[in-house]
């Protein structure tokens, strides 16, 4: 089956791309609508694309309350995406058991995030409100032959709405519990001489659900104040040339959510002394009252239940500014398209303080060791882990694509060139209270991250599909990549005597082969082999501060930083089927895969450092099942299931690799509504047990969870020439208590619980 080039000059840009839910026209059709995606750089029916892909349209995004990339979360099998509680704006993405938890500017994500085809380079600062989301496409498995950067896990592409060319003004307001208030105003300008625009503004405030009783009455962890602006301009210069420009900006401030203790070691609670080395001169104190030990105080708060009140001596504070430009030029000829995508993005985040323990540390009175013996003294008032700092990052990318067909449409091709560069810096001083079992003592360590990083990537890529006949086609994809990275550790770091700079380059050719067989117009199968690649990384978090304390040389201190990881390489084998049944009332898609990863790159906080390193091999096998059913003219039921089984060569494992994931969606349109359409949606997601620490310690796991979301919408109410939509929604309807994130800080494990039940109402009016 042949596919058309995506030309906005010739056809509408709106695509019906829901995999899990039909659009609002459900009541008027008795079969599932064709799903169209652009994952292979041309418009194709989802059922004809021989890859493991899921797509979510704007109706389902609204039904599940999705406003950021992190909200996509558990809607797709074998995919987990969440924000990090220690920062409201950092993201964690994992596909098929492969992902990166570390928000360092030096560590590449294994799942690529794209917004309108532009690669977002870092997990840090990637959670911001996206205005005018149209659809989300999630591609599972290694990517490279068509997408901007090599990734071994997969890719997530968010597409925003293009200008419609019609004069439409839309106002939407909403409110919910825990002080949620939202407002959005958008204007589609009329088309004039081929020029049209869409201007949108969004404002959101949220108080958060965690109270700090040690502060003012309005002190809450997890609060957010954000505003975002987006301008999209579409210009049909002539019948062959189109210019499309997008500008987006987000300014946000937040108090990141508090984490709660789930485990504190008995040894740390019984430490007899504490040594403070923050001033450069070690001072050792004796606890005369064991309850003054901060680990003992933290242990008093240990609970396996969700806490909604905290007694913290410090309120976290974070700010984020994100700005982006995307200019796409497209030229269309006969059976050919030439496209240029130019993008520049920057972000700045500032963490004014983060108190990980979320307790009030009472210093108390103790005894201080001195030359003449011990004397009474006030104990130091250090918590378990305190940090602050800032990150600045900017990136530029240029991509050229040549898309077309040849030999009487026997050959489809996509050829491209890609250039990317970035630079960033992080300044994050922090203090950690660590425990030594050998001496039964605590020590307050002045740690931190000070570094500057730059990287450059160049690539040539392509994908060729040859159609032997109407049933058989063969696709070959390839990519040649050159990566270069530089790292500077400045002498601002207190353990560095002079600036230390390192750089290294890598190159790699990867390819993929897919054989697709269409049994008939409704059923097709495919077999695919694909290579994945992730370049080596420098890890500034591996400075050997223990060697510094012991008086070691600069070479000893910098050894791990000076030697980057080896590249991670992966080969994926995949079999899939895509099918439609009963006159397109049922769609069933399935994929089975087996991945072999070598030089697996894992990242973790080990209690003293942020570490990324190679960790042997990992063999992953799994399946993904997706079914959509139109049971009646009014009722649609969809389900998805993912299974993972990973065999590691050593004791480490990737974080967030739930063995079982699943979702169920029920959508019902009521009859008998004279004005508009009344629609009910109920969704369920299931996530199995997760591991939050790469060392697979039982104190860093989260149990399985089942969450329910719902929405009741009265859409398309016509009043006085305007269209009104009203929606009542709820998240976590059963008020499930669940852990979605955790990590170990030496002798304690901290957990982040998901939000309790939230409900709200939104109203939109279109003029």
N, C-alpha and C positions, 0 to 999 in steps of 0.2 A: 504494500500500500504506500502511495507517495504522499508527501507532506508539503505544505505550502510555506513559503518564506513569510516571516512576520513583518508585514508592512502596514504601519498605521495610516498610510495614505490611502490604502485600498479597502480596509476593513475596520470595524470597530475594535477597540483595544480591550474591551471587557471580556474576560474569559471565565467560563464556568468551570472551576477547578476543584470542587470539593470531592474528597475521597470518602469522607465519613458521613456526609450529610447533604441532602438535596437542597436546592435553593428555595426561595420563598414561593416559587411557582409549583411547588409539590402537588398542591390540591388539583391542579389542572392537567396533570399528566399521569399516565398509568405505567410508564417505564422510566428507567433511570436515564438522565440526560448524559450525553457524551461529555467526558471530562477532557479538557484541552490543557496541555502544559507546554512549557518552553525549556525544559531541562536540557535539551540537546540543541539549543539555539535556534529552533524553528518550531512553529506550531505543530503539535502532534497530539493525537488522541492518547490519553494515558494508557489505554489498553494496547496500543501499538508500540509503546516504548519499552524495549527489552532491557530494563534496569529495574532495580528495587527502588521505587519512588512512591511517596505519599504526598498528597496535596490537600490543603485546607483552604476553603474559600472564606470570604468576608462574613457570610452568615454564620458559619461555624466558629470563626474567630470571635464574633460577637456573642454567640451563645455560651462560649466558655470564658468570656471576659478577658480575652487576650489583648494586651496593649504593648507588650515588650516581647523580645525574642525568648526571654526566660519563661514566659507564660505558656509557650507551646508545650513545654514540659513533657507530660506523659500521654499525649494524644496519639502518638505514633509508636508502633511496636519496635522494641529494642532501641528505644531512644529515651534518654533522660536529660532534661535541661532545667537548671534552677539557677537562681541568683545565689550569691554567697552571703551569709548573714553578717560576716565581719565587714562587708561593704554592700551597700544597697545597689551598687552599679557594676559589680563584677559578675561574670557569668561562668557557669560550669556546663559543658556539653559533652555527652557521651553517646556514641552510636556503635552498636554491635560490640560493646565492651571496650571500646577504644576512645579515650578522651584525655583531657588535661584539666587538672584542678587548679594549677598554679597561676595566679594573676600577674606574675612577673612580666615586665616588658621584654625580657630576654628569652622567654620560653614560648615557642610557637604552639598554637592550639592544633589538635589533631582533627577537629571538626571545623570546617570552614564556615564562617558566617558571612553572608553576602546580602547587601541591601541594594536592590535594583541592579544586580550584577556586579557590584563593587565589593571587593574583599575588605572585611573589617579585621584588622591584623591581630588585635589583642583581646584576650578575655577581659582584661581590666577596662572599665569604662564602656562595656558593650551592652549594658542594660540601661536603656533609655526609652522613653515613650515614643513610639512611632505613630505618626499621624497618617491617616488615610491608607491603612493597610488593605490591600486587595486580596492577596493570597500568600500562602507559604508553601514552598515545595521542599520536601526533605528527601535527600538522596542518600541511600545507605551503601556503604562500601567505599573503597579508595577512589579518589577523584584526582584528575589532573589533565586529561586530554581535552576537556572542555571548560574547566573552571580555572580561575586566576591563579590559585596556589595549589601545590601538592598537599593533599591531606590523606591520612590513612584510615580515618574513621568514616568520613562522609562529609556532606555539605548541607547547609540550610540556606535557602535563598528566599528573601522577603521581597515581594513586589508591591509597590505602592500604586495608588490610582493615578492614571493619566488624566489630564483635562478632558472634559467631555465636549467642549465647544458650545455647550448650552448655558444660558444665563440662569444659574441655579444658586440659591443661597440656602445653606443648611445650618441650623442651630441645634445643638444637643447639650442637655444638662442632665446631671445625675447626682444621686446622693445615696449613702449607705451608712451602715453602723460603723463604729470606731472613727467617726468624724470624716468619712469619705465624702468629698465634694469634687465633681468634675464638670468641666464645661468645654465645648468645642464649637468653633465657628468656622465654616468653610464657604468659599465662594468660587464657583465655576464661572469664569467670564465667557461671554459670547465670542464665537470665532469671528475675527475680522481679518480679511485678507490672509487667511491661513494661519493666523496667530491666535492662540487661546492660552488661558492660564488657569491654575487652580491654586488658591491661597487659603491656607488653613492655620488656625491658632488653637492651641489646647492649653488648659490650665487644670492642675490636679492638686488637691491637698488631702492628706490622710494623717490622722493622729497616731495610728499604730495601736496595737492591742496589748502592749506591755507597759505597765506603770512602774515608775521609780518612786517609791514612797519616801526616799531620802531627799528628794528634791521638791520643787514647787509642784502644786497640784496639777499643772498642765505638762509635766515632764513625762514623756513617753518614749520608749524605744520603738524603732520601726516607723517613725513618722516620716512623711515625705511631702515636700512642696516642690512642684515641678511645673514648668511651662515650656511649650515647644511651638516652633513655627516652621512651616514648610511652604515653599513656593515652587510650583512646577509650571514650566513654560513649554508649550509645544508649538513649533513653527513649521508648517508645510511650505517650504521655500518655493518649491515647484513640484511637478508630478514625480520627480525622481529624487528629491533631496529633502530630508527632514532633520530638524534640530530639536533636541529635547534636553532641557536643563532643569536640574533639581537642586534646590538649596534647602538644607535643613539645619535647625539649631535647637538645642535643648539646654536649659539651665535648670539645675535641680539642687536641692539641699535635703539632707536626710540625717536622722539619728539611726544608724544601723541597728538591726535587731540584736537584743541581748541573747547570749548563749547561756545555758545552764549546765551545771556539773552533773555528770552521770556516774563518775567514778573518781576517787582520790585514793592513792596508795596508802596503806597503813604506815609504811616507813616514813613517808614525807610528813605525815601528820605528827609523828613522834620525834622529828628532828630536834636535837638539843641546842644547836647553835645556828646562827645566821651570819654570813660574812658579806659586807657591803663593799664592793670595789668600784662603785660609780665615780668616786672622786679621784681614782688612781692610786689611792693608798688604802689597802685592805684594812677593814675594821671588823672585828669579830665580836658578836654579842651572844650572851647566854640567855636562853629563855628561862625566866624564873616562874612564869605561868605558861604551861604548855598550850593553853587556849589562845595565846597571842600569836602562835604560829599561823601564817596565812593559809597554809594547806589545811590545818585543823578548822579554821574558819570557813574555808570553802567546803570542807566535808560536811559541815552542818547544813549546807543547802542542797546536798545530793538528793535527787528525787527522780523517780521513773514516771512522774506525771508532768504534764505541761504546766509550767508556771506562768502566771500572768502578772505577778507583782515581784519586784526586785528591790533590794536595799543597796544601791550602788553609790559609791562616793564620787563617781564621775559619769558624765553623760557623753556618749560618743557623738561625734559631729563630722559630717562629710559634705563636700560640695563637688559638683560636677558641671563642667561646661563642654558641650560637644558641638562641633560645627562641621558641615560637609558640603562639598560641591561635586556635582556629577554632570558632565556635559557629554551627550551622545549625539554623534553625527552619523546619519545613515543615508547611503546612496543606493538606489534600486535600479538595476538594469533588467534585461531579459534573463530570467532564471539565475540572477546573481544579486548579491547584496554585499556591500562593503560598509563596515561599521567601525567607528572609532569611539572608544569609551575613555574619557579623561576624568580623573577624580583626584581631589585633594581633601583630606580630612584631618582634623586635629581635635584633641581633647586635653583637658586639664582636670585633674582631680586633686582635692586637698582634704586630707584626713586630719582634723584638728586634734583628734585624740580617740583612742580605742581602748577601752578597759575590758579585756576579754573575760576576766573572772566575774564581773558584774556584782561585786560585793563591796562592802565598806570595811576596809582593813584597819583594825584598831592596833596601833603600834604597841602601846603598853610600855611598861617599865621592865628593864632587864639589867644585865651586867655586861660591862665592856671590858674586854681584855686590853691591858696596857703594859707598859714596861714594868711598872711597879706592882702588877697584879690585876685584880678586877675591881672596877668601881661601878656604882649605880649609874645607869644611863637610860635615856629613852630609846626604845627600839626603832629601827628604820621602818617607815610606813610604805613599803613597796608591795604592790599586788603581785599576782602570779605572772601576768603579762600585760604591759602597757605599751602602746605604740602611737605614733603620729607620723605625718609625712605628706609628701606630694608626689604626683606623677604628671609628667608632661610628655605628650606624644603627638607626632605628626607623620602623615603618610601621603605618598603620591603614587598613583598608578596610571599606566597608559596601556590600553589593549586595542589591538587591531584584529578584526575578524573578517574573513572572506567566506561567504556562505552561498552555496549554489548547487546546481546539478549539471551533469554532463552526460554525453553518450545517450541521447534520447531518453533522459531521465533514468538511465540504468544506474547512475552513480550520484549519490549525494555526498557533499563534502563540506567540512568546516575546517578552515586553516586559520592559524592565528599567531600573533606575536604578543608577548606580554613583558612589561617592565614594571618593577615595583621597588620603591625605596622608602625607608622609614628611619626615624631617629627618635629617641626618647631618653628620659632621665628620671630616676627615682631617688628620692631622699627620704628614708624611712628609719629614723632612730627608734629603738625600742629597748625595753628593760624586761628581762626574764628572771624569775626566781626559780633556780634549779636545785635539785636534790642529789646529794651524794650518799649512797647507801654505805660506802666504805667508811666514811667518817661520820655518818649519821648527822649531816649538817646541810644547811641551805646556803646558797650563794646568790647574790643579786648581780646579774651580769649585764653590762651595757653592750647591747648588740645593735644591729641595724643593717640596712642596705643602702649603700651609696654607689651609684653607677650611672654610666651613660652607655647607650647601646645604639648601634646603627646596623642596618642590614640592607642588602641589595639583592634583587632576584631578577634574572632574565630567563625567558623561556620561549621556545617555539613549540606549538602544539597543533594537533589536527585530529580529525576523525573522518574516515571514509566508509561509506556504506554502499555495497554493491548488491543490486537486486538481480538474482539469477532468473527469477520468475515471480509470479504473484505469491508464491508460498515461501520461498527461501531467500534470505539475504544474509550477508556477512559484513560485520563492522570491524574495522581496525582503527584503534586509537593510539596516539603516541604523544610523548612530551619529552623534550630535552630541556633540562633546567641547570642553570648556574646560580649558586647561592654564595654570598659572601657576607660575613658577619664580623663586627668589631665590638669590643667591650673595653671600656675604660673604668677602672676603679680609682677614683681620685683620692688624694691624701686627706680629704675631709673625713674619711673613715678613720677613727682614732687608732686603729691598729696598723695602718698603712703609713710608711715613712715617706713615700714618694708615689706619684702617679704610676699606675701599672696599666699598660695597654696590651691587648691581645687581638689578633684577627686570624681568620681562617676561611678557606673557600672549599666548596664542594660542588660536584657536578654529577648528574645522573640522567640516564635515558630510561624511561618507563613506557610500557605499552599495554594494550588490552585487546582482546579478540572476543567477539560475540557472534554466535551463530543463532539466527532466529528462524523459526519455522511456524508459519501460519497454517494450522490444520484446516481451518475454514475461516469465514469472515468473523466468527465469534470466539475462536480459541486459537491461541498461539503459545508456543513454548520457546525457551531460549536457554543457551548454555554460554557462560561467560568466564573468562580468565583475565584477571587484571592485576597489574603490579601497583603497589602503593609505596610512597617514599616520603620521609620527613627528614629534612636536613639536620645535621648535628646542631647542638645548642650550647652556648655558654651559660653557666649558672652562677651569677654573682652571690647567690645565697650560700655557697659552699666554702666561703672563707673559713679557714681553720682557726677559729677564735680560741679553741683550747690550746693550740700551739702558741698563740700569742700570749696567753696567760702564763704559759710555762717558759716564756722567754725564747721561743723558737725564732728561726730566721724568717725573713720575708719570703724566701723560696718555699719554706714549709707552709707558711700561712696561705700562700697563693697557689699552691700546687693544684688543688682540685679546680680552681677557677681557670687556671692557665691551660687546662686540658679539657676541651669541650667533649661532649658525648659524641659517639659515632652516630651516623644517620640510622634512623629506623627504617627497615625495609619490610614489605609485606606482599604476599601473593594471595589473591582471593580467587576461590572457585565457587561459582554460583549456578544453580539451576532454577528456572522460574517458569511459571505458567500464568497466563492472563486469559480470563474467559468471561463470556456473557451467556446467560441462560434465560429460557422462558421469555423470549421476545424482549430481552434486555430488562427484565424485572429483577434479575439477580446478577451481580458481578462478583466473581471470586478470583482473587489473585493470591499467589503463594510464591515464596522463594526459600530455597535451602542453600546454605553457604558453608564453606570451610576456609578459614584464614590461617596462614602461617606467618607469624611476625618474628623477625630476627632483630637483635639489638633493641629490644623494646625499651622505649624511653618512659620512665615513670617519674613523677614528682610528688613530693610530700613534705610536710613539716615534721621533723623528727624530734621535736622537743627543744632543740638548740639552734637549728638552721633550717632554711628553706632549701630543699635538696632536689635536684633532678639528675638522674643517672641512667645509664644502660642497665638493663636487668634481664639478660638472657633472652629466652624465646617464649612465645605464647601461641598455642594452637587453639583456635576458636571455631566452634561449629554451632549452627543454630538454624532456626526456621522463622518465617514471618508469614502470617495468614491474615488476609483482609477480605471481608465480605460485606456487600451492601445489598439490601433486599427491599424491594417495594412490595410490601405484603398486600396493601390495598391502595386505592386511590389517595387515601389520607394518611396512611401509616408507613413509615420507613424505619427499619431496624438495621443498624450496622454494627459490626464487631471486628476487632483486630486482636491478634495474639502474637507475642514474640517469645522465643526461647533461646537461651544462650548456655553454652557449656564451654568453659575455658580451662585449658591445661597449661600451667606455668612451669617453667623449668626450675624455678627456685621459689622462695617463700613470698615473693612480692606479687601483688595483683593490682590491676588498674582500679581506681576508685569508681564507685557508682555503677558497678556492673551487675545489676539485678538479673537473676537467672530467668525470671518470668515477668513479663509485662503484658498488659491487655487493656482493652477499652470496649465499651458498649455504648451506643447512642440510639435513642428512641426519639423520633420526631413525628408529631401528630398535628394535622391541620383540621380544625373543627368545621363542620358544616353549619349552615343556618345563620351565618354572620352577614347582615345586610350591608354593612359599611366596613370594608377592609377584610382582613384575614386574621383569625385567632390561631396562634401556633404555640404548641407546647414542646419543650425539649427537656429530656433527662439524660444526662451522661454519667457514665461510671468509668473510672480508671483504676487499674490495679498495678502495683509495683511490688515485686518480691523483695526479699532481704537484700540489703545493700552493704557494701564494705566501704568505709570512709578512710581507712588507713591502708597504705600499700602493703603493710606487713601483716595484714589479716589478723589483727588482734581483736579478741572478742569484745573488748571494751570500746571498740570504734565501729560499731555496726548499727544499722537501723532495721527494725522489723518490717515485715510486709505491711502494706496499707491499701485500703480500698476507699476511694473518695468519690463523692457524688456531687455533681453540679447540675443546676437546672435553670430554665428560663421560660417564662410565659410572656409571649409577645402579641400585641394587637397592632398589626402593621397596616400601612396604606389606608389610614382613615382620612377620608376626603372631607375637608371643612373649608368652605369659602375659597376654593381654588388651591389650598395648601394641602400637603400630605403630612400626616402625623403618625409617628410610631411611638408606642408606649411599651416598655419592657420591665417586668419584675424578675429579678434574678437572685440566685443564691449559690454560694460556693461552700464546699465541705458541709453539705446539708446535714449530715449525721453527726457533725462536731467531732470527727475522728481526731484523736491525739496521736500524732506520728512525728517521727524524727526524719528530717530530710537532709541533714548535713551534720558532720561531726569531725573532730580531729583531736589528736592527743597533744598536750603540751607537757611532755615529760612524764610527770607522775599523776597527771589528771587528764580526764577525757571530758571535752565540752561538746554539748549537743545543741542543735537548733531545731526547735519544733515548728511545724507548720501552723499557719493561722487557724484560729477557731472558726466556727460557722460565721460567714459574712453574708449579708443580704443587702439589696439595694433596689432602686428604681431609677430608670432613665427615660427621658422623653426627648424626641427629636421632631423638628418641624422643618419641612422643606418648602421654600417659597418659589 
